[in-house]
Amino acid sequence: MQIDLTGKTALVTGSTAGIGKAIAAGLVIAGADVVLNGRRQETVDRAVGSLRELDGAGQVSGIAADVASAEGCARLVAALADVDVLVNNAGIFEAKPVFEIPDDDWLRLFQTNVLSGIRLARAYVPGMVDRGWGRVVFISSESALHIPTEMVHYGATKTAQLAVARGMAETVAGSGVTINSVLPGPTLTEGVEVFLRGLAGEPDASMDDVGRQFIARERPTSVIQRLASPEEVANLVVYTASPQASATTGAALRVDGGVVRAIP
């Protein structure tokens, strides 16, 4: 299968590192003109520079804006009027006992993980509908289905994304615009590495060993029995953004390593 996104403009939020950057790289290689996003100009510039070195046909640029706020989303939209592919990847997580999570933390995760995608879809999807083609992908998580007891507020935001994506997909039925969620499982990003090393209390341990120990202890239903790579997640997202995925919409697509013990 040859995915060709030449002539399409893609925006990936939270794309200066981790899964977001891997998705942006995959879209560049597929020929899309990709706009990176992050909160700080220096990290955006660094990521743009590294992706411009890829052997791909697409152009790479970046916009620094904090999409966790309405003002940040408005600034991004003012700088980029239209997109063909919107990947709502920006997200945060933290471990905290559920009965100790204050309102501010609930609101902070909801603003970043849910409202950012809602605001940007609200801004960009009508233009996609007018043009008769578009792709929106919400990066959710297997935690949307298996709520982690160590971060219930995170799981709740990921479940909310599934509802939002499904409802939006049905709203634009028959338009040529698809809206889906992709659910990664535990993935070895920079943030997850810091998180897992903190849990393990062994800063010098092999990351492969730390990851496998975490999977065995916390996600024993994993079929691959390891952390996924950001590129493995990105492969599914790039397909979902492609013309070949035109019959896939309103779906929750799992790239979770088999963690969720359900056939659908």
Number of C-alpha atoms within 10 A of each C-alpha: 5 8 15 17 23 16 13 18 23 27 28 24 30 26 28 27 19 19 25 28 25 24 26 33 29 23 33 28 23 21 21 26 26 27 23 26 31 24 18 13 14 12 17 23 18 13 23 25 14 13 24 16 9 14 11 18 18 23 18 24 17 24 22 21 23 22 28 23 16 15 12 16 20 17 16 20 18 10 12 14 10 18 22 24 31 25 28 27 25 24 23 15 18 13 14 16 12 12 7 8 14 10 8 9 15 15 13 16 21 22 20 20 28 25 21 24 29 17 17 22 21 12 17 20 25 15 16 23 18 12 13 12 17 28 24 31 27 27 26 30 27 25 24 19 16 15 17 17 14 13 17 23 24 26 21 20 25 27 19 16 27 25 14 19 26 18 13 21 20 13 11 16 14 11 15 17 23 31 31 28 28 25 24 25 24 24 23 21 18 12 13 16 15 13 14 18 18 11 12 14 10 12 13 8 11 10 16 12 11 22 23 17 17 20 20 14 10 11 20 14 15 19 14 13 18 23 22 19 17 21 19 17 23 24 15 19 27 24 18 25 26 20 14 13 13 16 10 14 24 21 16 24 21 20 23 23 20 17 22 19 11 6 5 7
